[in-house]
Amino acid sequence: MLSTIKDYLKLDKSFHNLILVELFVQIINVTFITVLPLYMKAEHYSDAQYAHFTSYRYFGMLALALFLGMYIKGRKIIPMFYIAAIGVPLFALLILIGVHIHSTSLILISHLLWGTAYTFIQIPILPYIIRNAPKHQQTLAITSNFATWSIASIIGSLVVGVFNGINKTIFSEQNLLFAISAIGFMGVYFLMRINKNEHVPIITEKRSDLREYDWKIIMRALIPTTIIAIGAGFTIPFMSLFFSNVHNMSTSTFSFLNFTTALLVTIVAIYVPKIKNRWGYKKAVSRTQLMAICCLIIMATTQYYNTLSISIYIASIFYLFRQPLMSTAVPMTSEITMKYVGERNREMVSGLTSAVWSGSAYFSAVGFGLLRHLNVAYVNIFLITAVMYLIGVFWYTLLINDYNRKEIAGEIVH
C-alpha cells in the first residue's frame, strides 16, 4: 500500500493542489447532503420542502451542463475553477442565511446558483486532467479526482459526529454548516498554487457549431452512463430509507455504516491503477461491476426475511462491499470514455455526462416517489436498479471492445 501511495505522491504538484480544491468543495457538498435536512427540520421545514429546494440545485447543474461543455472547448479551464472554489462556499452560506430568516426566494436562488457554481469544477476537471496529465499518470490523477467524494465523506462524518457529540448547542447543525462553508474558501488558496501554464488544444472549427461534434460516437459513449445513472438514481439517495424502514436501523448506526463504506471506497480507490494494469479495462470493469450487482441483489432481498435478526447484518455487510466495488469502475469508465470520444468531443461529453447524472437524480427521485406511492417494495425497486446496471455493464463491455479495436487500428489518439 505504501508503494501505491508513493505513486500518487509522484503526481505533479498542480494536480495535488487541484484535488485539494475539489476536496474543499466536496466537503461542503457532502456535509450539506447529510446535515442540511436536519437543520431545516429544526427550522420547521418539511421533508417535501427540503426536496423541493434541493431540486433547484440539480436544475442549475442540468441547465448549464450543455453550454459549459461547449464553452470550455479550446479555452483555458483554470479560471473556471475559481467560480466553483468561491461560488460553492458563498452560496452555501447564503442558503444557511435564507433558512435562518425563512426566505424562500433566497433559498431557491442560492440553491440554483450553488448548482451552477459546482458545475464549473464538475464538468471541466476531467478534460483538464486529460489535457495536462502525462499519459502514465492519467489514471492516477482521475482516480484521485474521484476519491475526493469518499475522502470528503470521511472528513465530514468525523467532524459532524465528533463535534456535535461533544456539545450539541455550540456545535449545532447550523453552526457546523456555517463553519464548514467558511472553511471551504480555503480551496482558493490551493487553486492559486496550480501551474497556470495549462495545455489548451488549438481548434479550427467554430465553437458554437453543434455539427462539429461526432454525435454518433458521443451517443454510443453516453448510453451506458445514462443507463447506470438512472439505475443509481433509484437506489443511492434512498439507502437510508431502506435500512430505516426495512431493518429499523437508527440514524447513528447508518452514519457509522456510511463512514465505514467511505473509508473502504478510499482504500480501494488507491489500487484502481494497479487493478487496471493487472486486468485491463474489460476485465476490471466487468468483474468489479458484476460483483457489485450481486451485492446489491443480496442486500435488497434481505427484505424478504427482514423478520429474522440476521437480515440486518447480511444487508449491512453487502452494503459495505457494494459501494467500493461499484466505485472501482468509475475512474476507469470515465477515462476510457474520454479517450474513446477523442479530443474534439471531450468537453461536450463531460458536459453531457454531468447533465445525465443531474437529470437522473431529479427524474429518478420522482420515479422512486411514484413507485413508493404505489406501495412497490424497496426490494423490487432495487432489483430494477440491478437489471439496469447489468444492461449498463454489458454496454460498457461493447464500448471497451470497440475502444480496443480502434486502439489497435491506430484510431485512438492519446
N, C-alpha and C positions, 0 to 999 in steps of 0.2 A: 504493500500500500504506500510505503514511504517513497518508493521509486516512481510510482504513479503520480503522487502529489508533486514530486520534483519536476515531472514533465509539464504540469500546469504552471509551475513557477518559472519555467523557461519561456513562457509566452511573453511577447513584447509588453513592456510596462503600460503602453497605451491601452491594451486590452484589459489588463488588471484594473486600470482606472475606470474604463468603461463598464466593467462588470460591477464595480463598486457603485457607480452612478445608478445602474439599474437596480442594484440591491436596495438602495435607499428608497427608490420609487416603489419597489415591490413590498418593502416592509410596511409602507403606508397602505398599499393595496390590500395585502393580506390581513393586516390588523383591522382595517375598516370593514372588511367582509365578516370578520369574527365578532368585533366589538360594537360597531355602529348599530346593529339591530338591537342590542341590549341597551345602549344609550338612548336610542329613540323610544324604546319601550318604557324606559324610566321617565321620559318626557311625554308619555301618554300617547304615543303614536301607535297605530295598529300595525300588524304584520302586513296587511294589504297595502297600507300607505307606504311602508318601507319598500315593498316590492315595486310599487308604482314609481317612487323616486329613483330607485336603482335602475329601472328600465331606461331612464333618460341617459344614464351613463353609457349603456350599450348602444343606444341610438346615436349618441355622439361619436362613438367609435365607428359604427357602421356607416354613418353619413360621410365621414371624412376619408374612409379607407381607400376607396377607388381613386379619389382625387389625389391623395398623397402618394399612392403607388405610382401614378403617372408623373407627378410633380418632381419626385426625387431622382428620376432618371436623368443622368448627365449633370447632376448638381451635387455640390458638397452636402454631406449629411450631418457633420458635427454641429453646425449651427442649429439644426432642428432638435438635437438632444437637449439644448438649453430650454426649449419650450416645455419639454417634459420635466426636466430637473427643477424648473422654477414653478411651472403651472400646476403639477400634481400636488405638491405640498400647499401651495397657495389656495387652490380651490378646495382642498380638503379642509383647510381652516375655515373657509367661507361656508362650507356645508355645516360644520360644527356651530358656527355663529348662527346660521339660519335655523338649525334645530333648537338652539338655546332660546332664540327670540320668537320661535314659531312662525318664521316667514316662509310660506310655501314657495313663493316666487324665487327667493334666494336659494333655497334648497334645490329646486328644479334646475335653475340656471347653472348653479355650481356643479351639480352632477353632470349636466350636459358638457360644460367646459372641462371638467375633470376627465371625462371620457375622451374628448378631443386632444387634450394635452398628453394623456397617456399614450395615445396613438402615435405621437411623434417620437417615441422610443420603441414602441412595439413593432411598428412596420419597418423603419429604416435600419434597425440594428443588424438583421441578418444580411441584407445587401452590403452593409458597411463591412461586416466580417469577411464575407466572400470576396469583396473588392480588395481588402487590405491585409488579410492574414496570409502568410505563406501557405502553400498547399499542404505541407506536412503538419501544419498547426491548425488547420481549419476545423477539424473535428474537435480538437481540444477547446478552441475558442467558442464554437457553437454549443458544446456540452456545458461549458462554464456559464454561458448565457442562460441556458435552460435550467441550470442548477440554482439560479438566483431565487426562483419561486420557493423551492423547498428550504433553502437556507433562510430566506425571509420568514417562512412559516415557523422554523425552529426558533429564530430570534424573537419573533412576535409572540409566540406562545409562551416562551420563557419570561419575557418582560412583563406581559399582562398577568400571567399566572403568579409570578413571584411577588411583584409589587402590589397587585390587588389583594393578594393573600396576606401581605404584611399589614396594610391599612386600607380598608375599602372606602374611607372618606377622603383621605389625602390623595390616594391613587384610585380615584373613581374612574368609571368608564370615560367620562367627559375629560378629566384631567390627563389621563393616559393618551387619549386620542389627540388632544391639543399638543402634548409633549412630543409624541411621535411625529406628528405633522411638522412641527417646528424643526425637529432634528433632521427631517427629510431634506431640508435645504442644504445640508452638508454635501449632498450629491454634486452641487455646483462646484465645490472646491475640487473634487476629483475630476470633474469634466474639464476644468481649466488646465489640468495636468496632462491631458491627452495630446499627442502629437498632432498638430494642425495640418501637417503635410499629408493629407489623405489622397488616395488614388481615386480619380474621377474619370470614368470611361468617356472617351470622346464619341459623341453621337452625331450623325449626319441627318437623321430624319427629323421631321417636326415633332416636338414633344407632345403636342396636343392631338396628334392624329392617331386615332384608335386602330387604323388599318396597318400601322407599322408592327403591331404585335402578332406573334404566331398563336392565334387563338385556339387552333386545334391542339397544339402542344400544351398550352395553358390549361385548357379544359380537361385534357387527359391527366394532367398532373394534379388538378384540384379535386377530381372526383373522389378519390379515397379519403382525402382530408374532409370533404363535405360529409361523406357517409359517417365517418368516425366522429366528427364534431356534433352531428345531430344525435348520434347514439350517446355520446358523452353528456350532452345537454339533458338527457332524460335521467341521468344517474348521478353524476358528480355533485351537483348542487343540493341533492336531496338525500345524501348518505346519512346525515344526522337524523333525518326524519325516519329513515328505515330502522336505524338502531334504537331510536327512541320509541317508536310506535310498535315495532315488531318484537324487539327484545328488551324494552323498558330500560335502556341504558341511560344513565344520568349524563348531564352535560359535562361535568368534570371528568368522568371516565372517558367519554368520547373525545374530549380535548386531549387527554393523555394518549389516546389511540392515534389521534391525528399527529401529535408531536412525534410519536414513535415512527409513524409512517413517513413523515417528512425527513426524519433522520435517516431512515433506510433508503429513501429516494436519493438523498445527497450522497450517501456512501456508494450506492450502485452507480450513480451518475459519474463518479470519478473513474469507473472502469469501462465506461462506454467506448472510448477509443480502442482499448485493448480487446473488448468484445467484438468490435467491428473488424479489427485487424485479424483476429483469430478465425471468425466465422464468415466474414464478408457481409455485405448488405443483406442479401437474400435470406440466409440462414439466421442472422442476428435479429432481423426484423420479424420474420415469420415465427421463429421459435419463442421469442420473448412475448410477442402479442398473443399467440395461441395459449401459452401458459397463463397469461393474464386473464384471458377469456374464460378458461377453465376455473380459475379462482373466483371470478365474478359469478359464474353459474353456481358453484358450490356455496358461495356466500349467500346468494339470493335464495336458493332453495332451502335454506335453514328456516324460512318462513313456514314450510310445510310441517316442521316438527318443533316449532318455537315453544311449545309447552314443555319440552324437555330441557333440563337445566344445561345440558351440554351444548345446545344450539348456539348460545351467545358466544361461547368460546370458539366454536368452529367458525362462526361468522367473523369474529374478530381476527382470528389467525389468517383467514384467507383474504380479509380486507387489507391486512398488513402486507401480504405478498402481492396482491393485485396491483397496487399503485406503483411500486418500484419496477415491476415487470413491464407495465404499460408505459411508464415514463422512459424506460431504457431505449425504446424505439424512436421516441420523438426527435432527439437531435439527429439521428441517422436519416429518418424520413425527411426531415427539413433540409438536411444537407444534400441529399440526393435529388430532392425536388428542385432546389436552387441550381444545381449543376445540370439537371435534365432539361430545364426550360431555357437555359442559356443566358448569356449576359444581357441581351436586349429585352428579355422578359422578366428578369428577376424582381425588379422594383414593383412591377404590376402584380406579379404573383404574391409578393409579400403583402401588398395592399389587399388583394382579394382574399388571401388566407385570413387576414385579420377580420375582414368583413364576414367571412364564412363563420368563424368562431363567435364573433359578436352576434351575428344574426341567429345562429343556432342557440346561443344562450337565451335569447329572447323567445324564439318560437318554440323551442323545446320546453321551456318553462310553462308556456301557455298550454302546450300539449299535455304535459305532466298534470297540470291543474285540471284539465278536462278529463283525463283518464281517472284521476283520483275522485273527481266529482261523480263519475260513473261507477265508483267503487271497484275499479280494477286494482288487484292486489299488487303490492310492491314487487313481488317475485315475478309476476308477468311483465311488468314494465321493465325490470332489469333484464329479463330474458329477451325482450325486444332489442335492448341495447346490445346484448351478446350476439344476436343474429346480425345486427348492423356492423358490429366490429368484425365479425367473420367475413362479411362481404368486403369491408374496407381492407382487411389484411390480404384477401385474395387479389384485390385490385392493385395493392402495393406490390405484390409479387409479380404481376404482369408488368407494372411500371419498371421495376428493378430489372426484369428480363430485357425489356426494351432498352433501358439505360446501358446495360452490359453489352448488348448488341451494337448500340451506337458508339460506345467507347472503343470497342474492338475495331469498328469501321472508321474510327477517327473523326466521328461527327460530334463528339463531346469535347469542348474546349474548356480546360480548367483555368 
